[in-house]
């Protein structure tokens, strides 16, 4: 699953592929300016984080 969240000057892309890691990539003007991996102890924790924190209404 992938979720892009746009801000005025950049956008964040959260990628979750069903494991215990969520990849966060920040892009500005088409270039990657920051990348990080959010690590969890269980798949359930990672899925809950993605579903709760990464989904904007």
PyMOL commands that set and color helices and strands:
alter all, ss='L'
color gray80, all
select helices_A, chain A and resi 43-53
alter helices_A, ss='H'
color red, helices_A
select strands_A, chain A and resi 2-6+11-16+21-28+31-39
alter strands_A, ss='S'
color yellow, strands_A
deselect
rebuild
show_as cartoon
